[in-house]
């Protein structure tokens, strides 16, 4: 389902919403949280990849030869914003294991909230590839915009952004910088707090995935 912004797609499937609710619980263990991120990401992949290109191939069934359609996973790139994007990456790779993987290392300065890049590695020939950037949270939007800016320099065939939880401020920031990039999210929460965290949110996704807090 699309929100009022036609480039924003709110994934409201009951299974996705059920698992997002379980993730919000502050008493969810690291193992439980990590598993839920994996499961939600795999479920969201079905919606995100709804328009992925396919081509026809011949296939021999036990009874006869026929034709079917397959995707070219090698033309698909999941670009993970480190470190928390790894959680979504793993879930989506379960659905499309042949996809290529890119990484962009970003961190947000806790005082200025300015994004700093420390790592960038993408597959070659991005103009021939569809790139899906993944990060669990779209809060201020600074990291998402910085990642999309950097990847856009390589002129990929297409760009999408996927997150689990977003907020109006982050969506607005991304829309201003990249109005043509579709955004897929499982939740649009109320607002940011004074520290740049989403409310009600689910806390720091990276810390909860990796058990570092």
Secondary structure, DSSP 8 states (H G I E B T S, - for coil): -B-SSTTEEE---HHHHHHHHHHH-TT--HHHHHHHHHHHHHHHHHHHTTT--EEEEEEE-SS-EEEEEEE-GGGEEEEEEETTHHHHHHHHHHH-TT-EEEEEEEEE-TTT--EEEEEEE--S-GGGSEEEEE-SEESSSHHHHHHHHHHHTT--SEEEEEESEEEHHHHHHHHHH-TTSEEEES-EESEE-TTS-EES--S-HHHHHHT--
